[in-house]
Amino acid sequence: MAHINLLPWREELNKQKQREFAFAAGGGAVVAALVVLLAHVHFESNIQNQNQRNEFLQSEIAVLNKRIGRIQELEKMKDNLLARMNVIQELQSSRPESVHLMDELVRTMPEGVYLKSFTQKTRNLVLTGIAQSNARVSDYMRNIDGSEWFAGPRLDLIKTTESNRRRIANFTLRGSQKARKKSESEADGKGEAG
């Protein structure tokens, strides 16, 4: 029988398989490295895009915060202007009331009563004056009580003194101005204007 030596052929086949395995393993490692590299690049670009978006949003938020601050300033200015307008409207509507109030002061005052001072805070009134007698002060209080413009006269002080051999009564009255309906105040204002 003939002897055939198969060892070199097997040895070469093993070497070839080892080379193919090494090539496949190297190729696999290269492909895996490329995949990892591409994934890293992809995630890094996504992170950069997100950071750019965040920066853009932060800058837009800053712009909007400035606008909101300006709007709040404008709101405060608007509230101040509305408050001023309300004060002006109240003054305009109360202007005829002042005329009526002064007119009523004169109408309700009986003979022998003189006012030295008159003060008004909101609707509260303080009248200080002199009268020829206590009875004249009582008449004045009755007239004030019956008035359309005054209410609730209260005598704070009455003091009788002598001046030039005559007795006079110094007095201080408190009262209030009656609240008028808007339609009446407006009608009075229109009647005066017309």
C-alpha positions in Angstrom: 0.0 0.0 0.0 1.1 3.4 -0.8 1.7 5.9 1.9 0.2 9.4 1.5 1.2 12.1 3.7 -1.8 14.4 4.5 -0.3 16.4 7.3 0.9 19.4 5.2 -2.5 19.6 3.5 -4.3 19.6 6.9 -1.7 22.0 8.3 -2.3 24.4 5.5 -6.1 24.0 5.9 -5.8 24.8 9.6 -3.6 27.9 8.8 -6.1 29.0 6.2 -9.0 28.6 8.6 -7.0 30.5 11.3 -6.3 33.3 8.8 -10.0 33.4 7.9 -11.0 33.4 11.5 -8.4 36.2 12.3 -9.7 38.2 9.3 -13.3 37.7 10.3 -12.5 38.5 14.0 -10.5 41.6 12.9 -13.3 42.6 10.5 -15.9 42.1 13.2 -13.8 44.1 15.6 -13.4 46.9 13.0 -17.2 46.8 12.3 -18.0 46.8 16.0 -15.6 49.8 16.5 -17.2 51.6 13.6 -20.7 50.9 15.0 -19.6 52.2 18.4 -17.9 55.2 16.8 -21.0 56.0 14.7 -23.3 55.6 17.7 -21.0 57.9 19.7 -21.0 60.5 16.9 -24.8 60.2 16.5 -25.4 60.7 20.3 -22.9 63.5 20.5 -24.6 65.3 17.6 -28.0 64.8 19.3 -26.6 66.2 22.5 -25.2 69.2 20.7 -28.5 69.7 18.9 -30.3 69.5 22.2 -27.9 71.9 23.8 -28.4 74.4 20.9 -32.2 74.1 21.3 -31.9 74.6 25.0 -29.7 77.7 24.5 -32.2 79.0 21.9 -35.1 78.4 24.4 -33.2 80.1 27.2 -32.6 83.2 25.0 -36.2 83.2 24.0 -37.3 82.8 27.6 -35.1 85.8 28.5 -36.7 87.9 25.8 -40.2 86.9 26.9 -39.3 87.7 30.6 -38.2 91.2 29.5 -41.5 91.5 27.6 -43.5 90.3 30.6 -41.6 92.8 32.8 -42.5 95.5 30.4 -46.2 94.4 30.3 -46.2 94.4 34.1 -44.9 98.0 34.1 -47.5 98.9 31.6 -50.2 97.3 33.7 -49.0 99.4 36.7 -49.1 102.5 34.6 -52.6 101.6 33.4 -53.8 101.1 37.0 -52.3 104.4 38.0 -53.9 106.2 35.1 -57.3 104.5 35.9 -57.0 105.6 39.5 -56.2 109.1 38.4 -59.1 109.1 36.0 -61.5 107.8 38.7 -60.3 110.7 41.0 -60.9 113.2 38.2 -64.4 111.7 37.5 -65.2 111.9 41.2 -64.1 115.5 41.4 -66.1 116.3 38.3 -69.2 114.6 39.7 -68.8 116.3 43.1 -68.2 119.7 41.7 -72.0 120.6 41.6 -72.3 119.1 45.1 -69.8 121.7 46.4 -71.9 124.5 45.0 -75.1 123.1 46.4 -73.3 122.5 49.8 -72.3 126.2 50.0 -75.7 127.4 48.9 -77.3 125.2 51.5 -75.0 126.5 54.2 -76.4 130.0 53.5 -80.0 128.9 53.2 -80.0 127.0 56.5 -78.4 129.7 58.5 -80.9 131.8 60.5 -80.5 135.4 61.4 -78.0 136.1 64.2 -75.8 133.1 63.4 -72.3 133.6 61.8 -69.8 130.9 60.8 -66.2 131.4 61.5 -64.9 128.2 59.9 -66.2 125.3 57.9 -64.3 122.1 57.2 -65.2 119.0 55.3 -63.4 115.7 55.2 -65.0 113.2 52.9 -68.7 113.6 53.9 -68.1 114.8 57.5 -68.6 118.4 58.3 -67.4 120.6 61.1 -69.0 124.1 61.5 -67.6 126.6 64.0 -69.4 129.9 64.6 -71.0 132.4 66.9 -74.7 133.1 67.5 -76.6 135.8 69.3 -78.2 133.1 71.6 -78.4 129.4 72.2 -81.9 129.4 70.7 -80.4 130.6 67.4 -78.0 127.6 67.5 -81.0 125.3 68.0 -82.8 126.9 65.1 -79.7 126.3 63.0 -79.5 122.7 64.0 -83.2 122.2 63.1 -82.6 123.8 59.7 -79.6 121.6 59.0 -81.6 118.5 60.0 -84.4 119.5 57.6 -82.0 120.1 54.7 -81.7 118.1 51.6 -77.9 118.3 51.7 -77.1 117.9 55.4 -77.8 115.2 57.9 -77.3 114.4 61.6 -76.3 117.7 63.2 -74.6 117.2 66.6 -73.6 119.9 68.9 -70.0 119.4 70.1 -69.5 122.6 72.1 -71.5 125.7 73.0 -70.0 128.4 75.2 -71.6 131.6 76.2 -69.3 134.6 76.5 -69.7 138.4 76.7 -68.4 140.7 74.0 -69.1 144.4 74.0 -71.7 144.0 76.8 -73.6 141.5 74.7 -73.9 137.8 75.3 -72.8 135.6 72.4 -72.7 131.8 72.0 -69.6 130.2 70.5 -70.5 126.8 69.1 -69.1 123.9 67.2 -71.4 121.6 65.2 -70.7 118.3 63.5 -72.7 116.8 60.8 -72.5 115.0 57.5 -73.3 115.6 53.9 -76.1 113.4 52.6 -75.1 111.0 49.9 -76.7 112.0 46.6 -77.8 109.5 44.0 -75.7 109.6 40.8 -78.8 110.4 38.7 -79.5 113.5 40.9 -75.9 114.7 40.8 -75.7 114.2 37.1 -79.1 116.0 36.6 -77.8 118.9 38.8 -74.6 119.1 36.8 -76.4 119.0 33.5 -78.9 121.6 34.7 -76.0 123.9 35.7 -74.1 123.3 32.5 -77.2 124.0 30.3 
